[in-house]
Amino acid sequence: GDVMRLVVSDKILKITSFLVAILWVSPTIIEFTVTIGKQTYSWSAFVLLFLLPIIGLTYLIYSILMKKWWLCLFGLACIFSFPITMALGAYLLGP
């Protein structure tokens, strides 16, 4: 039973990692506003400053529990997605 659970969680991890990657790239393709309460965020700000850091934190906790260190790095990348994206943007597109 244990091996099966690991395989399932591995599949889920691959799928969620793929979804996170799509989410990260999505602001470059789609741009709309998200309204939470009285605050209105652009989709890119919402993804980079709100969604990805929360996902990254979840990954970090999970990676420590599962002792999957590559996942730890992935979690950190999600948490720091905003500065990473800004740096990449500046590097690729120039200042």
TACOR-V613980 format. One record per residue. N is the residue number from 1. PSI is psi in whole degrees, -180 to 180 (* if undefined). Layout:
# TACOR-V613980
<<N/PSI> <N/PSI>>
This chain:
# TACOR-V613980
<<1/-35> <2/-43> <3/-42> <4/-44> <5/-40> <6/-41> <7/-46> <8/-47> <9/-33> <10/-43> <11/-46> <12/-42> <13/-45> <14/-44> <15/-47> <16/-37> <17/-42> <18/-44> <19/-40> <20/-42> <21/-43> <22/-43> <23/-44> <24/-39> <25/-25> <26/-39> <27/-25> <28/-22> <29/-47> <30/143> <31/116> <32/176> <33/147> <34/127> <35/123> <36/112> <37/-123> <38/-9> <39/137> <40/125> <41/149> <42/155> <43/-43> <44/-43> <45/-40> <46/-47> <47/-51> <48/-33> <49/-14> <50/-61> <51/-55> <52/-42> <53/-37> <54/-45> <55/-44> <56/-41> <57/-43> <58/-46> <59/-43> <60/-49> <61/-46> <62/-42> <63/-35> <64/-43> <65/-41> <66/-7> <67/43> <68/104> <69/-28> <70/-32> <71/-34> <72/-46> <73/-40> <74/-41> <75/-45> <76/-40> <77/-40> <78/-42> <79/-41> <80/29> <81/-35> <82/-57> <83/-36> <84/-46> <85/-42> <86/-45> <87/-45> <88/-43> <89/-45> <90/-37> <91/-45> <92/-39> <93/-3> <94/162> <95/*>>
